[in-house]
Amino acid sequence: MATASNHRIIADLLAGRITRREALRALCAAGAAASLARGAFADDALMGPGGIPLARPDKPVTLPLTQKAIESGLKPESDGGTFYIFNYDEYVDPKLMDAFGQKYGVKVVLNAFGTIDEAITKLASGTVDADVTELTNNRLAQAVAGKLLQPINHDYIPNLKANVWPSLQSPYYDQDSHYTVPYTVYSTGIGWRSDIVSEDIHKLDNPWSIFWNAQKYKGYTGILDDSREAMVLPMLYRGQYDLNTEDPDKIAKALDDLMAMIPICNPKITSTGYQTLPDGNSYLNHLWSGQMLAAAMYNAPQGFDTHKLQYWVAPKGKAPMQNDCWAVTAKAKKPVLAHLWLNFLLDNDNAYHNFVDYNGYQPPITSITAETLVKANLIPDNLHTAIIGPDDFGPEALQEGQLSSPGQKLWQEAYAKFSAG
């Protein structure tokens, strides 16, 4: 079993700080057995799952094809049966599900998962019925390596090219979009109630530091319930922007900082800031921009002044940016309909109404901008910071990518210790 020293050597190689030859020499110098040194380069310790390279915004990856995509020109499976989508609960408008079902003569059923970890586990075990699945891009390679997805035929998805930002038509994690289409985009930042929180977080020298100086908001502070996002928070606080580090020391330091936060503000580990901020059950939250927009658009109590909701996001290149995706499962019983579902969600009107009427998470559709949303009085002008543009995604973007299997384990184990208190 590799030591912490060996993990650091591997992490340096992954980050490009040393060459393959230098890594091998260092492993041997550190006393690693020859079999360990050979194995480190042969298995997924240096690559992503299944030997797939670890994709980064400045190092895009074309995913291997695990099977042939379906042929063009096939008819939809409109047989009156059931079409299953696998997704977070309350992340796609039931009205859209009904509209799709009516259009193609099927019943659309949502099977919900709570976390991406749960989704991957259920797909791998075959314990869930799913024709399509929602997925985060930093777990895509794992799903492909596990043969949980099938390649898509773009002939069924013309809206990808017609309506989606060019920067996400061939994303770094899935060049040529072999397996996915983008669904939503979001930044990670800080949301707060300006009528309760006395600090103007926008003007702090280090806004992330507010969580370690939040004694006044003890019990009314929230940290995202996500193994990557929660661990990234203290890294950003310390000015560390390698959000894909696999250095055990850096991960351990992030955990120490998170644990130090507990007696200061007793944070709740939650993803419901979109509800608790407007209703006053929290005052200060680490959250996604989509949650902030949802809070303003349709979760605020009647008569609530949404100008009291504030959202800070770091400057470009220092703010975590992510996007979620849709994919067709390898075992889809209705693969043609699955493709049409992906296209359906990228329709301009469907994407817009799913966003502004239901989930609050911005789709990467060219017709939707901060200016149009403010002009339509859908969001107050003070929340324009929560809207993302196509230029926020590119080689310089700060994104949480796929980790190696050992790296993933390090992050998850650290987060488990934090969430256990």
Backbone hydrogen bonds, N-H to C=O, Kabsch-Sander energy under -0.5 kcal/mol:
donor,donor_aa,acceptor,acceptor_aa,energy
7,H,3,T,-2.2
8,R,4,A,-2.0
9,I,5,S,-1.9
10,I,6,N,-2.4
11,A,7,H,-2.7
12,D,8,R,-2.5
13,L,9,I,-1.9
14,L,10,I,-2.4
15,A,11,A,-2.0
16,G,13,L,-1.3
17,R,12,D,-2.3
18,I,12,D,-0.9
23,A,19,T,-2.3
24,L,20,R,-2.3
25,R,21,R,-2.4
26,A,22,E,-2.4
27,L,23,A,-2.5
28,C,24,L,-2.1
29,A,25,R,-2.4
30,A,26,A,-2.0
31,G,28,C,-1.4
32,A,27,L,-2.5
37,A,33,A,-2.4
38,R,34,A,-2.8
39,G,35,S,-2.8
40,A,36,L,-2.7
41,F,37,A,-0.9
41,F,38,R,-0.7
42,A,38,R,-1.0
43,D,39,G,-2.6
46,L,40,A,-0.6
46,L,43,D,-0.8
48,G,52,I,-3.3
51,G,48,G,-1.7
52,I,49,P,-1.4
55,A,53,P,-0.7
56,R,59,K,-1.7
59,K,56,R,-2.1
61,V,172,Y,-2.9
63,L,61,V,-0.6
66,T,64,P,-0.6
74,L,71,E,-0.6
78,S,76,P,-2.1
79,D,77,E,-1.7
80,G,105,G,-1.0
83,F,107,K,-3.1
84,Y,82,T,-0.5
85,I,109,V,-2.6
86,F,132,V,-1.9
87,N,85,I,-0.5
87,N,111,N,-1.8
89,D,113,F,-0.6
91,Y,88,Y,-0.9
96,L,93,D,-0.9
97,M,93,D,-1.7
98,D,94,P,-2.6
99,A,95,K,-2.3
100,F,96,L,-2.5
101,G,97,M,-2.3
102,Q,98,D,-2.6
103,K,99,A,-2.1
104,Y,100,F,-1.9
105,G,101,G,-1.0
106,V,101,G,-1.9
107,K,81,G,-2.6
108,V,106,V,-0.6
109,V,83,F,-2.6
109,V,107,K,-0.6
111,N,85,I,-3.0
111,N,109,V,-0.6
112,A,110,L,-0.6
113,F,87,N,-1.6
119,A,115,T,-2.0
120,I,116,I,-2.8
121,T,117,D,-2.2
122,K,118,E,-2.5
123,L,119,A,-2.5
124,A,120,I,-2.5
125,S,121,T,-2.0
126,G,122,K,-1.0
127,T,122,K,-1.4
128,V,122,K,-0.6
130,A,128,V,-0.6
131,D,84,Y,-2.7
132,V,84,Y,-1.5
133,T,327,A,-2.4
134,E,86,F,-2.5
135,L,325,C,-2.3
137,N,323,N,-1.3
139,R,136,T,-1.7
140,L,137,N,-1.0
143,A,139,R,-1.8
144,V,140,L,-2.5
145,A,141,A,-2.9
146,G,142,Q,-1.8
147,K,144,V,-1.8
148,L,143,A,-2.8
149,L,143,A,-0.5
150,Q,328,V,-2.3
152,I,178,H,-2.7
154,H,152,I,-0.7
156,Y,153,N,-1.8
157,I,154,H,-1.5
160,L,157,I,-1.4
162,A,158,P,-1.9
163,N,159,N,-2.4
164,V,159,N,-0.7
164,V,160,L,-1.0
165,W,364,P,-2.1
168,L,165,W,-1.8
169,Q,166,P,-1.3
170,S,166,P,-0.6
174,D,171,P,-1.4
175,Q,61,V,-2.4
177,S,174,D,-2.6
178,H,175,Q,-0.6
181,V,326,W,-1.7
183,Y,324,D,-3.3
184,T,324,D,-0.7
185,V,362,Q,-2.9
186,Y,322,Q,-2.2
188,T,320,P,-1.6
189,G,287,L,-2.7
190,I,312,W,-2.3
191,G,285,N,-3.2
192,W,310,Q,-1.9
193,R,283,Y,-2.0
194,S,192,W,-0.7
194,S,308,K,-2.8
196,I,193,R,-1.7
197,V,193,R,-3.1
198,S,196,I,-0.5
201,I,199,E,-1.1
203,K,200,D,-1.8
204,L,201,I,-1.1
209,S,206,N,-2.2
210,I,207,P,-1.9
211,F,208,W,-1.3
212,W,209,S,-1.6
213,N,210,I,-1.3
217,Y,214,A,-1.7
218,K,215,Q,-1.4
219,G,265,C,-2.8
220,Y,217,Y,-2.6
222,G,284,L,-2.2
223,I,268,K,-3.0
225,D,270,T,-0.7
226,D,224,L,-1.9
230,A,226,D,-2.5
231,M,227,S,-0.6
232,V,228,R,-2.1
233,L,229,E,-1.7
235,M,231,M,-0.8
236,L,232,V,-2.5
237,Y,233,L,-2.1
238,R,234,P,-1.6
239,G,236,L,-1.5
240,Q,235,M,-3.2
241,Y,239,G,-0.6
243,L,241,Y,-1.5
245,T,242,D,-1.3
251,I,247,D,-2.1
252,A,248,P,-2.6
253,K,249,D,-2.2
254,A,250,K,-2.1
255,L,251,I,-2.1
256,D,252,A,-2.4
257,D,253,K,-2.3
258,L,254,A,-2.2
259,M,255,L,-2.7
260,A,256,D,-2.0
261,M,257,D,-1.0
261,M,258,L,-0.8
262,I,258,L,-0.8
262,I,259,M,-0.7
264,I,260,A,-0.5
265,C,261,M,-2.4
266,N,261,M,-0.6
266,N,262,I,-2.2
268,K,221,T,-3.1
270,T,223,I,-2.5
270,T,268,K,-0.9
275,Q,272,T,-1.9
276,T,272,T,-2.5
277,L,273,G,-2.0
279,D,275,Q,-1.7
280,G,276,T,-0.5
280,G,277,L,-1.0
281,N,276,T,-1.4
282,S,276,T,-1.8
283,Y,220,Y,-3.0
284,L,220,Y,-1.8
285,N,191,G,-3.3
286,H,222,G,-2.6
287,L,189,G,-1.9
287,L,285,N,-0.6
289,S,187,S,-2.4
291,Q,288,W,-0.9
292,M,288,W,-1.5
293,L,289,S,-2.3
294,A,290,G,-2.2
295,A,291,Q,-2.1
296,A,292,M,-1.6
297,M,293,L,-2.7
298,Y,294,A,-2.0
299,N,294,A,-1.0
299,N,295,A,-0.5
300,A,295,A,-0.6
304,F,301,P,-2.4
306,T,304,F,-0.9
308,K,305,D,-2.0
309,L,306,T,-1.5
310,Q,192,W,-2.4
310,Q,308,K,-0.5
312,W,190,I,-2.8
318,K,315,P,-2.4
319,A,315,P,-0.5
321,M,398,L,-2.6
322,Q,186,Y,-2.6
324,D,184,T,-1.9
325,C,135,L,-3.2
326,W,181,V,-2.4
327,A,133,T,-2.1
328,V,150,Q,-0.5
328,V,179,Y,-0.6
329,T,131,D,-1.9
330,A,148,L,-2.3
332,A,329,T,-1.5
338,A,334,K,-2.1
339,H,335,P,-1.9
340,L,336,V,-2.2
341,W,337,L,-2.2
342,L,338,A,-1.7
343,N,339,H,-1.9
344,F,340,L,-2.5
345,L,341,W,-2.1
346,L,342,L,-0.8
346,L,343,N,-0.6
347,D,344,F,-1.2
351,A,347,D,-3.0
352,Y,348,N,-2.1
353,H,349,D,-2.6
354,N,350,N,-2.3
355,F,351,A,-1.5
356,V,352,Y,-3.0
357,D,353,H,-2.1
358,Y,354,N,-0.6
359,N,354,N,-2.8
360,G,355,F,-2.0
362,Q,185,V,-0.5
362,Q,360,G,-0.6
365,I,363,P,-2.3
366,T,163,N,-2.3
368,I,365,I,-1.9
369,T,367,S,-0.6
373,L,369,T,-1.8
374,V,370,A,-2.5
375,K,371,E,-2.5
376,A,372,T,-1.6
377,N,374,V,-1.8
378,L,373,L,-2.4
379,I,373,L,-0.8
383,L,380,P,-2.1
384,H,381,D,-1.4
386,A,383,L,-1.8
387,I,384,H,-1.6
392,D,389,G,-2.0
393,F,390,P,-1.4
394,G,392,D,-0.5
397,A,394,G,-1.8
398,L,319,A,-0.6
399,Q,397,A,-0.8
401,G,399,Q,-0.8
405,S,44,D,-0.7
408,Q,404,S,-3.1
409,K,405,S,-2.0
410,L,406,P,-2.0
411,W,407,G,-2.2
412,Q,408,Q,-2.5
413,E,409,K,-2.7
414,A,410,L,-2.0
415,Y,411,W,-2.5
416,A,412,Q,-2.3
417,K,413,E,-1.5
418,F,414,A,-1.8
419,S,415,Y,-3.1
420,A,416,A,-1.4
421,G,418,F,-1.8
